[in-house]
């Protein structure tokens, strides 16, 4: 009589008969299925978070571009404003140390003018001719002056026009406007007509005496006829 073998499988039998995927350890097998997918999903989420958002980057570029346009536009506007001021501003007198000395002097009559020009190292000359053609009041404080001056000895050079009112220095400007009629009258070359006329404005009280002189770069001068503020 044969002995009946038990039908219960031992742990050893289960281990021998249970197929195991090659290359996987028991701990690796526990990561199969949903758990492994969960890890992959977390990695994908972390990767997506690490990527910079394209929409925010685009908005940043747009803002930078707008700021650049505003800055360039502002620079152009400031440059244009400065150009207008340069074109419409008063004309600078020729660089001459004598002008600086005159500007510090008190000139109210012929005597004080003679002292001032001697201190500045100037000498009178008949070659400088000119005239004040107009003087009018602009408001309660200022008047406008307009005229011409030319140096027959150096007709192409610009002259400095220095004015005093009530004894005080009130204006220094330069001849720079064209006057073909004056150049023809004085027998000057056509190129000389470009630096003959002048104009300016300064503070002056009614009935104050005005003394105006024209100064050349050669340190010579000539005085205009005396005037009073209107």
C-alpha beads as a LAMMPS data file, in Angstrom:
LAMMPS data file: protein, C-alpha beads

230 atoms
229 bonds

1 atom types
1 bond types

-500.0 500.0 xlo xhi
-500.0 500.0 ylo yhi
-500.0 500.0 zlo zhi

Masses

1 110.0

Atoms # bond

1 1 1 0.000 0.000 0.000
2 1 1 1.470 3.366 -0.999
3 1 1 1.472 6.188 1.420
4 1 1 -0.617 9.199 0.428
5 1 1 1.507 12.313 0.160
6 1 1 0.087 15.466 1.645
7 1 1 -1.482 17.949 -0.803
8 1 1 -0.245 21.045 1.106
9 1 1 2.567 23.012 -0.578
10 1 1 5.422 23.968 1.551
11 1 1 7.061 27.346 1.486
12 1 1 9.981 25.765 -0.293
13 1 1 7.758 24.468 -3.050
14 1 1 6.126 27.826 -3.518
15 1 1 9.445 29.481 -3.805
16 1 1 10.682 26.955 -6.326
17 1 1 7.541 27.049 -8.482
18 1 1 6.831 30.801 -8.371
19 1 1 8.377 32.367 -11.480
20 1 1 10.464 35.507 -10.868
21 1 1 11.284 37.932 -13.543
22 1 1 14.956 37.826 -14.345
23 1 1 17.013 40.802 -13.257
24 1 1 14.515 41.915 -10.586
25 1 1 15.124 41.524 -6.895
26 1 1 12.320 41.081 -4.425
27 1 1 12.591 44.701 -3.371
28 1 1 12.405 45.866 -6.974
29 1 1 9.281 43.836 -7.547
30 1 1 7.472 45.807 -4.878
31 1 1 7.801 48.941 -7.049
32 1 1 5.942 47.400 -9.975
33 1 1 2.419 48.422 -10.934
34 1 1 0.730 51.474 -9.418
35 1 1 3.629 52.333 -7.130
36 1 1 6.106 52.656 -9.982
37 1 1 3.666 54.797 -11.962
38 1 1 3.245 57.034 -8.937
39 1 1 6.996 57.615 -8.741
40 1 1 7.157 58.358 -12.483
41 1 1 4.267 60.819 -12.117
42 1 1 6.008 62.649 -9.264
43 1 1 9.179 62.912 -11.319
44 1 1 7.238 64.281 -14.286
45 1 1 5.528 66.866 -12.050
46 1 1 8.861 67.994 -10.598
47 1 1 10.299 68.310 -14.105
48 1 1 7.385 70.435 -15.252
49 1 1 7.742 72.707 -12.216
50 1 1 11.445 73.183 -12.914
51 1 1 10.748 74.451 -16.434
52 1 1 10.331 78.273 -16.624
53 1 1 6.827 79.265 -17.673
54 1 1 6.874 80.461 -21.254
55 1 1 3.988 82.856 -20.735
56 1 1 5.765 84.764 -17.947
57 1 1 8.953 84.928 -20.021
58 1 1 7.039 86.408 -22.960
59 1 1 5.407 89.033 -20.748
60 1 1 8.789 89.978 -19.305
61 1 1 10.226 90.445 -22.782
62 1 1 7.288 92.646 -23.763
63 1 1 7.772 94.815 -20.680
64 1 1 11.509 95.173 -21.348
65 1 1 10.799 96.111 -24.952
66 1 1 8.273 98.764 -23.876
67 1 1 10.720 100.244 -21.372
68 1 1 13.365 100.376 -24.102
69 1 1 11.003 102.235 -26.433
70 1 1 10.067 104.731 -23.693
71 1 1 13.710 105.364 -22.793
72 1 1 14.708 105.904 -26.426
73 1 1 11.709 108.163 -27.003
74 1 1 12.538 110.208 -23.903
75 1 1 16.152 110.593 -25.005
76 1 1 15.041 111.792 -28.445
77 1 1 12.630 114.307 -26.887
78 1 1 15.320 115.689 -24.553
79 1 1 17.796 115.962 -27.435
80 1 1 15.242 117.789 -29.584
81 1 1 14.453 120.190 -26.715
82 1 1 18.171 120.892 -26.178
83 1 1 18.591 121.517 -29.919
84 1 1 15.729 124.024 -29.912
85 1 1 17.255 125.851 -26.935
86 1 1 20.617 125.923 -28.676
87 1 1 19.128 127.312 -31.890
88 1 1 16.942 129.936 -30.183
89 1 1 19.191 130.888 -27.268
90 1 1 21.338 134.011 -27.085
91 1 1 24.483 134.080 -29.187
92 1 1 27.721 133.748 -27.212
93 1 1 30.243 136.522 -27.593
94 1 1 33.718 135.701 -28.917
95 1 1 36.106 134.465 -26.251
96 1 1 37.988 137.578 -25.161
97 1 1 39.467 138.297 -21.719
98 1 1 38.599 141.959 -22.177
99 1 1 34.879 141.099 -22.172
100 1 1 35.193 139.512 -18.729
101 1 1 36.888 142.629 -17.388
102 1 1 34.254 144.909 -18.906
103 1 1 31.420 142.859 -17.434
104 1 1 32.731 143.624 -13.936
105 1 1 32.995 147.368 -14.522
106 1 1 30.517 150.139 -13.725
107 1 1 29.893 152.214 -16.850
108 1 1 27.395 155.079 -16.831
109 1 1 29.083 157.826 -18.888
110 1 1 32.081 158.602 -21.096
111 1 1 34.462 158.995 -18.138
112 1 1 33.628 155.631 -16.569
113 1 1 33.678 153.968 -19.991
114 1 1 37.195 155.280 -20.669
115 1 1 38.396 153.872 -17.346
116 1 1 36.776 150.499 -18.074
117 1 1 38.241 150.068 -21.565
118 1 1 41.696 151.095 -20.365
119 1 1 41.507 148.498 -17.575
120 1 1 40.433 145.884 -20.159
121 1 1 43.320 146.839 -22.452
122 1 1 41.119 148.064 -25.326
123 1 1 41.838 150.874 -27.764
124 1 1 39.450 152.839 -29.934
125 1 1 39.347 152.391 -33.708
126 1 1 37.524 154.086 -36.611
127 1 1 37.335 150.753 -38.475
128 1 1 34.403 149.559 -36.338
129 1 1 31.119 151.041 -37.488
130 1 1 27.569 150.284 -36.383
131 1 1 24.177 151.564 -35.327
132 1 1 21.363 150.727 -32.924
133 1 1 18.274 150.630 -35.114
134 1 1 15.611 149.763 -32.569
135 1 1 15.060 149.691 -28.821
136 1 1 11.643 148.897 -27.404
137 1 1 10.161 147.891 -24.095
138 1 1 9.010 144.282 -23.701
139 1 1 7.478 144.537 -20.223
140 1 1 7.908 146.487 -16.988
141 1 1 11.448 145.227 -16.532
142 1 1 13.018 144.408 -19.909
143 1 1 13.757 146.094 -23.227
144 1 1 14.815 144.658 -26.580
145 1 1 17.654 146.069 -28.654
146 1 1 18.483 145.530 -32.319
147 1 1 21.231 146.846 -34.600
148 1 1 24.364 146.101 -36.584
149 1 1 28.141 146.400 -36.324
150 1 1 31.055 145.573 -38.626
151 1 1 34.842 145.761 -38.610
152 1 1 36.217 147.001 -41.935
153 1 1 39.682 145.708 -41.059
154 1 1 38.455 142.147 -40.351
155 1 1 35.026 142.110 -41.933
156 1 1 34.430 138.371 -41.636
157 1 1 34.928 138.305 -37.855
158 1 1 32.108 138.419 -35.337
159 1 1 32.039 141.329 -32.882
160 1 1 31.057 141.319 -29.220
161 1 1 28.297 143.750 -28.247
162 1 1 28.467 144.866 -24.609
163 1 1 25.710 146.994 -23.025
164 1 1 25.397 148.811 -19.700
165 1 1 22.197 150.239 -18.203
166 1 1 22.166 152.414 -15.105
167 1 1 25.886 151.749 -14.754
168 1 1 25.501 147.941 -14.611
169 1 1 26.520 145.390 -17.216
170 1 1 23.247 143.987 -18.618
171 1 1 24.062 142.311 -21.948
172 1 1 26.844 140.602 -23.868
173 1 1 25.973 139.167 -27.286
174 1 1 27.617 138.812 -30.704
175 1 1 26.974 139.791 -34.304
176 1 1 25.872 136.805 -36.352
177 1 1 22.979 137.829 -38.598
178 1 1 23.239 138.528 -42.316
179 1 1 22.889 142.117 -43.588
180 1 1 23.648 142.313 -47.282
181 1 1 22.510 145.952 -47.421
182 1 1 25.033 147.047 -44.802
183 1 1 27.821 145.063 -46.433
184 1 1 27.062 146.774 -49.738
185 1 1 26.909 150.193 -48.098
186 1 1 30.300 149.680 -46.443
187 1 1 31.816 148.075 -49.534
188 1 1 32.427 144.741 -47.819
189 1 1 32.662 141.358 -49.504
190 1 1 29.584 139.152 -49.668
191 1 1 31.058 136.735 -47.107
192 1 1 31.202 139.577 -44.591
193 1 1 27.433 140.021 -44.611
194 1 1 26.912 136.920 -42.442
195 1 1 28.204 138.496 -39.182
196 1 1 26.801 141.995 -39.044
197 1 1 23.427 142.183 -37.278
198 1 1 22.730 141.587 -33.569
199 1 1 19.837 141.651 -31.121
200 1 1 19.204 141.006 -27.442
201 1 1 17.112 141.813 -24.383
202 1 1 18.038 143.070 -20.922
203 1 1 16.641 144.617 -17.745
204 1 1 16.345 148.378 -17.833
205 1 1 14.314 151.004 -15.975
206 1 1 12.599 153.822 -17.831
207 1 1 14.908 156.810 -18.497
208 1 1 18.044 154.923 -17.468
209 1 1 21.063 155.755 -19.594
210 1 1 22.368 152.975 -21.864
211 1 1 25.994 152.676 -22.981
212 1 1 26.737 150.164 -25.764
213 1 1 30.101 149.308 -27.353
214 1 1 31.297 146.846 -30.010
215 1 1 34.528 144.953 -29.269
216 1 1 36.699 143.112 -31.812
217 1 1 38.896 140.060 -31.281
218 1 1 41.899 142.334 -31.866
219 1 1 41.051 144.257 -28.647
220 1 1 39.697 147.345 -30.396
221 1 1 36.314 148.931 -29.764
222 1 1 33.858 151.592 -30.859
223 1 1 31.026 153.205 -28.909
224 1 1 27.452 153.502 -30.158
225 1 1 25.583 156.750 -29.633
226 1 1 24.134 157.186 -26.169
227 1 1 20.556 156.053 -25.509
228 1 1 18.024 155.966 -22.717
229 1 1 15.605 153.186 -21.806
230 1 1 12.085 153.771 -23.172

Bonds

1 1 1 2
2 1 2 3
3 1 3 4
4 1 4 5
5 1 5 6
6 1 6 7
7 1 7 8
8 1 8 9
9 1 9 10
10 1 10 11
11 1 11 12
12 1 12 13
13 1 13 14
14 1 14 15
15 1 15 16
16 1 16 17
17 1 17 18
18 1 18 19
19 1 19 20
20 1 20 21
21 1 21 22
22 1 22 23
23 1 23 24
24 1 24 25
25 1 25 26
26 1 26 27
27 1 27 28
28 1 28 29
29 1 29 30
30 1 30 31
31 1 31 32
32 1 32 33
33 1 33 34
34 1 34 35
35 1 35 36
36 1 36 37
37 1 37 38
38 1 38 39
39 1 39 40
40 1 40 41
41 1 41 42
42 1 42 43
43 1 43 44
44 1 44 45
45 1 45 46
46 1 46 47
47 1 47 48
48 1 48 49
49 1 49 50
50 1 50 51
51 1 51 52
52 1 52 53
53 1 53 54
54 1 54 55
55 1 55 56
56 1 56 57
57 1 57 58
58 1 58 59
59 1 59 60
60 1 60 61
61 1 61 62
62 1 62 63
63 1 63 64
64 1 64 65
65 1 65 66
66 1 66 67
67 1 67 68
68 1 68 69
69 1 69 70
70 1 70 71
71 1 71 72
72 1 72 73
73 1 73 74
74 1 74 75
75 1 75 76
76 1 76 77
77 1 77 78
78 1 78 79
79 1 79 80
80 1 80 81
81 1 81 82
82 1 82 83
83 1 83 84
84 1 84 85
85 1 85 86
86 1 86 87
87 1 87 88
88 1 88 89
89 1 89 90
90 1 90 91
91 1 91 92
92 1 92 93
93 1 93 94
94 1 94 95
95 1 95 96
96 1 96 97
97 1 97 98
98 1 98 99
99 1 99 100
100 1 100 101
101 1 101 102
102 1 102 103
103 1 103 104
104 1 104 105
105 1 105 106
106 1 106 107
107 1 107 108
108 1 108 109
109 1 109 110
110 1 110 111
111 1 111 112
112 1 112 113
113 1 113 114
114 1 114 115
115 1 115 116
116 1 116 117
117 1 117 118
118 1 118 119
119 1 119 120
120 1 120 121
121 1 121 122
122 1 122 123
123 1 123 124
124 1 124 125
125 1 125 126
126 1 126 127
127 1 127 128
128 1 128 129
129 1 129 130
130 1 130 131
131 1 131 132
132 1 132 133
133 1 133 134
134 1 134 135
135 1 135 136
136 1 136 137
137 1 137 138
138 1 138 139
139 1 139 140
140 1 140 141
141 1 141 142
142 1 142 143
143 1 143 144
144 1 144 145
145 1 145 146
146 1 146 147
147 1 147 148
148 1 148 149
149 1 149 150
150 1 150 151
151 1 151 152
152 1 152 153
153 1 153 154
154 1 154 155
155 1 155 156
156 1 156 157
157 1 157 158
158 1 158 159
159 1 159 160
160 1 160 161
161 1 161 162
162 1 162 163
163 1 163 164
164 1 164 165
165 1 165 166
166 1 166 167
167 1 167 168
168 1 168 169
169 1 169 170
170 1 170 171
171 1 171 172
172 1 172 173
173 1 173 174
174 1 174 175
175 1 175 176
176 1 176 177
177 1 177 178
178 1 178 179
179 1 179 180
180 1 180 181
181 1 181 182
182 1 182 183
183 1 183 184
184 1 184 185
185 1 185 186
186 1 186 187
187 1 187 188
188 1 188 189
189 1 189 190
190 1 190 191
191 1 191 192
192 1 192 193
193 1 193 194
194 1 194 195
195 1 195 196
196 1 196 197
197 1 197 198
198 1 198 199
199 1 199 200
200 1 200 201
201 1 201 202
202 1 202 203
203 1 203 204
204 1 204 205
205 1 205 206
206 1 206 207
207 1 207 208
208 1 208 209
209 1 209 210
210 1 210 211
211 1 211 212
212 1 212 213
213 1 213 214
214 1 214 215
215 1 215 216
216 1 216 217
217 1 217 218
218 1 218 219
219 1 219 220
220 1 220 221
221 1 221 222
222 1 222 223
223 1 223 224
224 1 224 225
225 1 225 226
226 1 226 227
227 1 227 228
228 1 228 229
229 1 229 230
